[in-house]
Amino acid sequence: ILRFLIWQRNGEKIKK
């Protein structure tokens, strides 16, 4: 699950 690590770092932009 590599996308999970990338989302966690850019999760602030994706969650918002």
N, CA, C and O atoms as a GROMACS GRO file, in nm:
protein
   64
    1ILE      N    1   0.086  -0.122   0.000
    1ILE     CA    2   0.000   0.000   0.000
    1ILE      C    3   0.089   0.126   0.000
    1ILE      O    4   0.117   0.184   0.105
    2LEU      N    5   0.132   0.166  -0.116
    2LEU     CA    6   0.222   0.286  -0.123
    2LEU      C    7   0.137   0.413  -0.127
    2LEU      O    8   0.179   0.519  -0.079
    3ARG      N    9   0.017   0.402  -0.183
    3ARG     CA   10  -0.069   0.524  -0.193
    3ARG      C   11  -0.107   0.569  -0.051
    3ARG      O   12  -0.125   0.688  -0.026
    4PHE      N   13  -0.119   0.475   0.040
    4PHE     CA   14  -0.159   0.514   0.178
    4PHE      C   15  -0.054   0.608   0.239
    4PHE      O   16  -0.087   0.703   0.310
    5LEU      N   17   0.073   0.578   0.211
    5LEU     CA   18   0.182   0.662   0.269
    5LEU      C   19   0.178   0.800   0.203
    5LEU      O   20   0.200   0.902   0.268
    6ILE      N   21   0.151   0.802   0.076
    6ILE     CA   22   0.149   0.933   0.005
    6ILE      C   23   0.028   1.014   0.052
    6ILE      O   24   0.035   1.136   0.068
    7TRP      N   25  -0.085   0.944   0.074
    7TRP     CA   26  -0.207   1.017   0.120
    7TRP      C   27  -0.186   1.072   0.259
    7TRP      O   28  -0.233   1.181   0.292
    8GLN      N   29  -0.115   0.996   0.341
    8GLN     CA   30  -0.094   1.043   0.482
    8GLN      C   31  -0.015   1.174   0.478
    8GLN      O   32  -0.040   1.264   0.559
    9ARG      N   33   0.078   1.186   0.384
    9ARG     CA   34   0.162   1.311   0.377
    9ARG      C   35   0.077   1.419   0.311
    9ARG      O   36   0.080   1.534   0.356
   10ASN      N   37   0.002   1.386   0.207
   10ASN     CA   38  -0.083   1.489   0.141
   10ASN      C   39  -0.228   1.474   0.188
   10ASN      O   40  -0.319   1.528   0.126
   11GLY      N   41  -0.248   1.404   0.294
   11GLY     CA   42  -0.386   1.385   0.345
   11GLY      C   43  -0.448   1.520   0.380
   11GLY      O   44  -0.570   1.538   0.369
   12GLU      N   45  -0.367   1.614   0.421
   12GLU     CA   46  -0.423   1.746   0.459
   12GLU      C   47  -0.489   1.810   0.336
   12GLU      O   48  -0.592   1.876   0.349
   13LYS      N   49  -0.431   1.791   0.218
   13LYS     CA   50  -0.489   1.855   0.097
   13LYS      C   51  -0.606   1.770   0.046
   13LYS      O   52  -0.706   1.824  -0.002
   14ILE      N   53  -0.595   1.641   0.056
   14ILE     CA   54  -0.704   1.552   0.004
   14ILE      C   55  -0.824   1.556   0.102
   14ILE      O   56  -0.939   1.556   0.059
   15LYS      N   57  -0.794   1.560   0.231
   15LYS     CA   58  -0.906   1.562   0.328
   15LYS      C   59  -0.981   1.695   0.317
   15LYS      O   60  -1.103   1.699   0.334
   16LYS      N   61  -0.908   1.802   0.288
   16LYS     CA   62  -0.974   1.934   0.279
   16LYS      C   63  -1.031   1.946   0.139
   16LYS      O   64  -1.092   2.049   0.106
   0.00000   0.00000   0.00000
